[in-house]
Structure formats: C-alpha cells, structure tokens
Amino acid sequence: MTLLIRYLLREHLRIFGLCLVGLTTIYLIVDFVESLSAIRRNCAMFCGTSS
C-alpha cells in the first residue's frame, strides 16, 4: 500500500468511527429519554412515592 492510500484509509476510518460513536450516543440518549416516564412510573410503584 502506498503512503497516500494508507493516509486516506486511516482518515476515512477515523471519520467513520466518530460518526458511529456519535450516532450510538444519540440513540442511547433518545432511548433513555423515551423510557424515562416508564422508569419514573415503576419507581413510584416500588418506592412508595407519587409523581
């Protein structure tokens, strides 16, 4: 592999990795926010508090 090919491959993989981590983080945050009402409702039942 030439130096240019290795450089381009490394840069593309770096950008791909950053996008993958960013999208995974966004997915987990959205999933947590959507589940938050169920979490609060179940905690209210088990913890004896009301919301």
BADO-138446 format. One line per 2 residues: number of its first residue (from 1); their letters; for each residue z, x, y of C-alpha. Coordinates in nm, 3 decimals. Example, Ala and Ser with C-alpha at 12.3 -4.5 7.8 and 13.67 -1.06 7.14 Angstrom:
2
1	as	0.780:1.230:-0.450 | 0.714:1.367:-0.106
***
This chain:
51
1	mt	0.000:0.000:0.000 | -0.082:0.124:0.342
3	ll	0.175:0.152:0.613 | 0.021:-0.139:0.806
5	ir	0.032:-0.373:0.504 | 0.398:-0.288:0.436
7	yl	0.487:-0.347:0.802 | 0.309:-0.684:0.813
9	lr	0.462:-0.794:0.483 | 0.811:-0.694:0.599
11	eh	0.773:-0.882:0.928 | 0.641:-1.197:0.761
13	lr	0.921:-1.193:0.504 | 1.177:-1.143:0.780
15	if	1.048:-1.444:0.972 | 1.032:-1.649:0.651
17	gl	1.393:-1.558:0.572 | 1.513:-1.653:0.920
19	cl	1.332:-1.988:0.901 | 1.474:-2.055:0.555
21	vg	1.830:-1.982:0.667 | 1.786:-2.190:0.984
23	lt	1.642:-2.491:0.805 | 1.910:-2.474:0.536
25	ti	2.180:-2.464:0.803 | 2.030:-2.762:0.986
27	yl	2.005:-2.955:0.659 | 2.370:-2.888:0.573
29	iv	2.490:-2.990:0.920 | 2.290:-3.314:0.914
31	df	2.412:-3.393:0.562 | 2.773:-3.332:0.666
33	ve	2.742:-3.550:0.976 | 2.589:-3.832:0.771
35	sl	2.872:-3.806:0.517 | 3.144:-3.787:0.781
37	sa	3.206:-4.163:0.800 | 3.250:-4.185:0.421
39	ir	3.482:-3.885:0.428 | 3.694:-4.042:0.702
41	rn	3.699:-4.379:0.524 | 3.810:-4.223:0.193
43	ca	4.073:-4.011:0.365 | 4.206:-4.321:0.537
45	mf	4.248:-4.489:0.198 | 4.415:-4.191:0.030
47	cg	4.613:-4.051:0.322 | 4.755:-4.385:0.433
49	ts	4.622:-4.360:0.789 | 4.395:-4.607:0.959
51	s	4.094:-4.532:1.178
***
